[in-house]
Amino acid sequence: MRKNAVLLIVIVVVIGFLNYPIKAKAYPVDLKSFETDKVVYFSDETIQVNASWELDYSLPIYDAFGRVRIYNESYELLWNSTKLNQIGNFSSIWNVEIQSLGLGFYNYSIILYVEFWQYYFADDIPIYNTLGTIEITLIKRNVSCELIGFDNHLKYNKGLNFGARFYNTSYGSGYYVRNQQILFEILLENFTIIFSRNYFTNGTGEIEIFVLNIKNLSIGINYLQFTVIDNQFFKSEVFQFEFYFEVRPAIILDLKEDKKEKKDNSEINQVLVVSVSLTVSVSFGIILFLYYRNMKKKPRDLQEITFKY
C-alpha cells in the first residue's frame, strides 16, 4: 500500500514537472534583445532596429506572432514589420527611412515610439502585449545661408543681381537645401516690406536674384530677408542682411554712367557766367526798345529833355 502511494506521488510530480514549462511561460514570444542604433535622428536619416526573440507556443495558445511597430506622439501607427510567426530563435535588423513615414513634420523636433509587439489567441480571446518600447527623437537640420556676388552698397537706379545658397554642415558633411521654397523680401529701415517673391532652390541649394529696379527704398540702411518655408528636414529659418542705399550726386554732368565727359568746376562756372551775361544783355535790350518806342509816340517838349555831359 505504501509502495502504491509513493508511486502515485512520483507520477504526479513527473506530470507536474512536464507541464511546468507550458504553465510557467507567460507569453509565447520571449524577447531577448531590442534596441535602435541611436535615440536621436535627423529627419532625413534611417532608423535601424535590432531584435532577437524566441517564439514557442502550444495549445491552448495558437496563432501567435511578434511584430515591430513605430507610432507617433498621438499613438497613430506609422510602420510595422511583417508577422514574426515562425517557432524558434531568431534575430533580425530593420532599416526604416524616416522620409517614408509620411510625417507632418512642422515643429523643430518630434517624438516617435518603436515597439516590439506580440499577438496571440488563447481560449478564443485575442491578446495584445507590448514587450519593449524605445522612445526616439527626430530633429530637423539647421540651415545656413550665404550670399554670392552681393554688394551691400546699392546706388540709385541700380538693380539687384546676386545669388543665395542654403545648406547645412552637420558632422562636417554638406547638405544642400534642394528644391526648397524660399521667400525673398526687401524691407525698409522700419521693416516695411516693399518687395516679395518666392523662389525654389536648385540642386546645390542656390537661388538667383535679379530685380531690375527697386522703388521706394529709403536712403540709408535697408534689409534683405530670406525665409525657408515649412520643410520636413530643415528648420524654417529666417535670414536677414543689411545693405546701404545711396542716391546719385546732384550734378548730372559728373556721372560716368551717363557716358558724358566730366566737367571741372571752372568750366561749369564759365557756363553759368555766360548764361547770366546773355540773360542780362537780352533783358536790357528789351527795356531800351520798349522805352524808345514809347518815347516816339509821346509828344515831347524840349524843356522836358535834359542833357548830361
C-alpha positions as CSV (number, residue, x, y, z in Angstrom):
1,M,0.0,0.0,0.0
2,R,2.8,2.3,0.9
3,K,4.6,1.5,-2.4
4,N,1.5,2.4,-4.3
5,A,1.2,5.7,-2.5
6,V,4.9,6.6,-3.3
7,L,4.4,5.6,-6.9
8,L,1.4,7.8,-7.2
9,I,3.2,10.7,-5.7
10,V,6.1,10.2,-8.2
11,I,3.7,10.1,-11.1
12,V,2.0,13.3,-10.0
13,V,5.4,15.1,-9.6
14,V,6.6,13.9,-13.0
15,I,3.4,15.1,-14.7
16,G,3.6,18.4,-12.9
17,F,7.2,18.8,-14.0
18,L,6.4,18.0,-17.6
19,N,3.6,20.6,-17.6
20,Y,5.6,23.3,-15.8
21,P,7.2,24.9,-18.9
22,I,3.8,25.5,-20.5
23,K,2.2,26.8,-17.4
24,A,5.2,29.0,-16.4
25,K,5.6,30.5,-19.8
26,A,3.8,33.9,-19.6
27,Y,3.9,34.8,-23.3
28,P,4.5,32.8,-26.5
29,V,7.2,35.4,-27.6
30,D,10.2,35.7,-25.4
31,L,12.0,38.9,-26.3
32,K,15.7,38.6,-25.7
33,S,17.1,41.9,-27.0
34,F,15.5,45.0,-28.6
35,E,17.3,48.3,-29.5
36,T,17.8,51.0,-32.0
37,D,21.2,52.2,-33.3
38,K,20.6,55.6,-31.6
39,V,17.8,57.6,-29.9
40,V,18.2,61.0,-31.7
41,Y,17.9,61.2,-35.5
42,F,17.8,63.8,-38.2
43,S,14.6,63.7,-40.1
44,D,16.4,62.6,-43.4
45,E,18.1,59.6,-41.8
46,T,17.3,55.9,-41.3
47,I,16.2,54.2,-38.1
48,Q,17.9,50.9,-37.5
49,V,16.0,48.5,-35.3
50,N,17.7,45.3,-33.9
51,A,15.9,42.5,-32.1
52,S,16.2,38.8,-31.1
53,W,13.4,36.7,-29.8
54,E,12.1,33.2,-29.4
55,L,8.6,32.1,-30.4
56,D,7.3,28.9,-28.7
57,Y,3.7,28.0,-28.0
58,S,1.4,25.1,-28.0
59,L,-2.3,24.5,-27.3
60,P,-4.4,26.2,-25.9
61,I,-2.3,29.0,-27.3
62,Y,-2.2,29.3,-31.1
63,D,-1.8,31.8,-33.9
64,A,0.9,33.7,-32.1
65,F,3.4,36.1,-33.7
66,G,5.5,39.2,-32.9
67,R,5.9,42.5,-34.8
68,V,8.0,45.7,-34.7
69,R,5.9,48.8,-34.9
70,I,6.5,52.6,-34.9
71,Y,4.0,55.1,-33.6
72,N,3.9,58.9,-33.5
73,E,3.2,61.0,-30.4
74,S,-0.6,60.6,-30.9
75,Y,0.0,56.8,-31.0
76,E,-1.0,56.5,-34.6
77,L,0.6,53.6,-36.4
78,L,3.2,54.7,-38.9
79,W,5.0,51.5,-39.7
80,N,5.1,47.8,-38.8
81,S,7.2,44.8,-39.8
82,T,5.8,41.5,-41.3
83,K,4.5,38.9,-38.9
84,L,7.2,37.1,-37.0
85,N,5.3,33.8,-36.7
86,Q,8.0,31.1,-37.0
87,I,8.6,29.0,-34.0
88,G,12.2,29.1,-32.8
89,N,15.0,31.5,-32.0
90,F,15.5,34.4,-34.4
91,S,17.2,37.8,-34.8
92,S,16.7,40.5,-37.4
93,I,17.5,44.1,-38.4
94,W,15.1,46.5,-39.9
95,N,16.1,49.8,-41.6
96,V,13.2,52.3,-41.7
97,E,13.7,55.5,-43.7
98,I,12.1,58.4,-41.8
99,Q,11.1,60.1,-45.1
100,S,8.9,57.1,-45.8
101,L,6.8,57.6,-42.6
102,G,4.8,60.4,-44.1
103,L,5.2,62.7,-41.1
104,G,3.6,66.1,-40.9
105,F,6.9,67.5,-39.5
106,Y,6.3,71.2,-38.8
107,N,7.9,71.5,-35.4
108,Y,11.7,71.5,-34.8
109,S,11.5,68.1,-33.2
110,I,9.0,65.2,-32.6
111,I,8.9,62.0,-30.6
112,L,8.4,58.5,-32.0
113,Y,7.9,55.2,-30.3
114,V,9.4,51.9,-31.5
115,E,7.7,48.9,-30.0
116,F,8.1,45.1,-30.1
117,W,4.6,43.9,-30.1
118,Q,3.1,40.4,-29.8
119,Y,-0.3,38.9,-30.6
120,Y,-1.7,35.5,-29.6
121,F,-5.1,33.8,-29.5
122,A,-5.8,31.9,-26.3
123,D,-9.1,30.4,-25.1
124,D,-10.9,32.2,-28.0
125,I,-9.6,35.5,-26.7
126,P,-7.2,37.7,-28.8
127,I,-4.5,39.2,-26.6
128,Y,-2.0,42.0,-27.5
129,N,1.0,42.8,-25.5
130,T,4.0,45.2,-25.8
131,L,7.2,43.5,-24.8
132,G,9.5,46.5,-25.3
133,T,9.3,50.2,-26.1
134,I,12.1,52.6,-27.3
135,E,11.5,56.4,-27.4
136,I,13.4,58.2,-30.2
137,T,13.5,61.9,-31.1
138,L,13.6,63.3,-34.6
139,I,15.0,66.8,-35.2
140,K,15.4,69.0,-38.3
141,R,18.8,70.1,-39.6
142,N,19.8,73.7,-39.1
143,V,20.1,75.8,-42.2
144,S,22.9,78.2,-43.2
145,C,22.7,80.9,-45.8
146,E,25.4,82.8,-47.7
147,L,25.2,85.5,-50.4
148,I,27.1,85.2,-53.6
149,G,28.3,88.3,-55.5
150,F,26.3,90.7,-53.3
151,D,27.4,94.3,-52.8
152,N,25.9,95.8,-49.7
153,H,26.0,99.3,-51.1
154,L,23.2,99.9,-53.6
155,K,23.1,103.1,-55.6
156,Y,20.1,104.9,-57.0
157,N,18.8,103.4,-60.3
158,K,20.8,100.2,-59.9
159,G,19.2,96.8,-59.8
160,L,20.0,93.7,-57.6
161,N,21.8,90.8,-59.2
162,F,23.3,88.1,-56.9
163,G,22.9,84.6,-55.6
164,A,22.0,83.0,-52.3
165,R,22.9,79.4,-51.2
166,F,21.2,77.4,-48.4
167,Y,23.0,74.5,-46.8
168,N,23.8,72.6,-43.6
169,T,27.2,71.3,-42.4
170,S,26.2,68.8,-39.7
171,Y,29.0,66.5,-38.7
172,G,31.3,68.0,-41.3
173,S,29.2,66.9,-44.3
174,G,27.4,69.3,-46.6
175,Y,23.7,69.0,-47.0
176,Y,22.1,71.3,-49.6
177,V,18.6,72.6,-49.2
178,R,17.4,71.3,-52.6
179,N,14.1,72.1,-54.3
180,Q,13.0,74.2,-51.3
181,Q,10.7,77.2,-51.4
182,I,12.4,80.4,-50.3
183,L,10.5,83.6,-49.6
184,F,12.7,86.7,-50.6
185,E,11.7,90.1,-49.3
186,I,13.2,93.7,-49.3
187,L,12.4,95.7,-46.2
188,L,12.9,99.4,-45.4
189,E,14.6,100.6,-42.2
190,N,11.3,100.5,-40.4
191,F,10.8,96.9,-41.6
192,T,8.0,97.7,-44.1
193,I,8.0,95.2,-46.9
194,I,8.3,96.8,-50.3
195,F,9.2,93.7,-52.4
196,S,8.2,90.0,-52.0
197,R,8.7,86.9,-54.2
198,N,9.0,83.2,-53.9
199,Y,12.0,81.2,-55.3
200,F,12.9,77.5,-55.4
201,T,16.5,76.3,-54.7
202,N,18.3,74.2,-57.3
203,G,20.3,71.0,-56.8
204,T,23.1,72.9,-55.0
205,G,20.7,74.8,-52.8
206,E,21.0,78.1,-54.7
207,I,18.6,80.8,-56.0
208,E,19.4,83.6,-58.4
209,I,18.0,87.1,-57.5
210,F,17.6,89.6,-60.3
211,V,15.5,92.7,-59.6
212,L,15.9,95.3,-62.3
213,N,14.5,98.3,-60.5
214,I,13.6,98.8,-56.8
215,K,11.3,101.7,-55.9
216,N,10.6,103.3,-52.6
217,L,13.9,102.4,-50.9
218,S,14.8,104.7,-48.0
219,I,18.2,106.4,-48.0
220,G,20.4,104.6,-45.5
221,I,20.0,101.1,-44.1
222,N,17.6,98.6,-45.8
223,Y,17.3,94.9,-45.4
224,L,17.2,91.7,-47.5
225,Q,15.2,88.8,-45.8
226,F,15.1,85.1,-46.7
227,T,12.6,82.7,-45.1
228,V,12.8,78.9,-45.5
229,I,9.2,77.9,-45.9
230,D,8.0,74.8,-43.9
231,N,10.4,71.9,-44.7
232,Q,10.3,68.4,-43.4
233,F,14.0,68.1,-43.0
234,F,15.3,71.6,-42.3
235,K,14.3,74.2,-39.8
236,S,12.2,77.1,-41.1
237,E,14.9,79.7,-40.5
238,V,14.8,83.5,-41.3
239,F,18.0,85.2,-42.6
240,Q,18.3,89.0,-42.7
241,F,21.1,91.0,-44.4
242,E,21.7,94.8,-44.3
243,F,22.5,96.9,-47.3
244,Y,23.0,100.7,-47.6
245,F,21.1,102.7,-50.2
246,E,22.6,105.9,-51.5
247,V,21.5,108.4,-54.2
248,R,23.5,109.7,-57.1
249,P,25.4,113.1,-57.0
250,A,23.2,116.1,-57.8
251,I,25.4,117.3,-60.8
252,I,24.4,115.0,-63.7
253,L,27.4,116.2,-65.7
254,D,29.7,114.5,-63.2
255,L,28.3,110.9,-63.7
256,K,30.4,108.4,-65.6
257,E,27.4,106.0,-66.1
258,D,25.7,108.6,-68.4
259,K,28.7,108.4,-70.7
260,K,29.3,112.2,-70.6
261,E,32.6,113.9,-70.2
262,K,33.4,115.2,-66.7
263,K,33.3,119.0,-66.4
264,D,35.6,120.6,-63.8
265,N,34.3,123.4,-61.6
266,S,35.9,126.2,-63.7
267,E,34.1,125.1,-66.9
268,I,30.8,124.9,-65.1
269,N,31.3,128.4,-63.6
270,Q,32.1,129.7,-67.1
271,V,28.9,128.3,-68.4
272,L,27.0,129.9,-65.6
273,V,28.7,133.4,-66.2
274,V,27.9,133.3,-69.9
275,S,24.3,132.3,-69.2
276,V,23.9,135.2,-66.8
277,S,25.5,137.7,-69.1
278,L,23.3,136.7,-72.0
279,T,20.2,137.0,-69.9
280,V,21.2,140.5,-68.6
281,S,22.0,141.7,-72.1
282,V,18.8,140.5,-73.6
283,S,16.7,142.0,-70.8
284,F,18.5,145.4,-71.1
285,G,17.9,145.4,-74.9
286,I,14.2,144.7,-74.4
287,I,13.9,147.6,-71.9
288,L,15.7,150.1,-74.3
289,F,13.4,149.0,-77.2
290,L,10.2,149.5,-75.2
291,Y,11.4,152.8,-73.9
292,Y,12.4,154.1,-77.3
293,R,9.1,153.0,-78.8
294,N,7.1,154.7,-76.1
295,M,9.0,157.9,-76.4
296,K,8.3,158.1,-80.2
297,K,4.6,158.0,-79.6
298,K,4.6,160.7,-76.8
299,P,4.9,164.4,-77.9
300,R,7.7,165.9,-76.0
301,D,8.6,169.5,-75.2
302,L,12.3,170.4,-75.4
303,Q,12.1,171.6,-71.9
304,E,11.5,168.1,-70.7
305,I,14.7,166.9,-72.2
306,T,17.8,167.2,-70.0
307,F,21.2,166.7,-71.5
308,K,24.0,165.5,-69.3
309,Y,27.7,165.9,-70.1
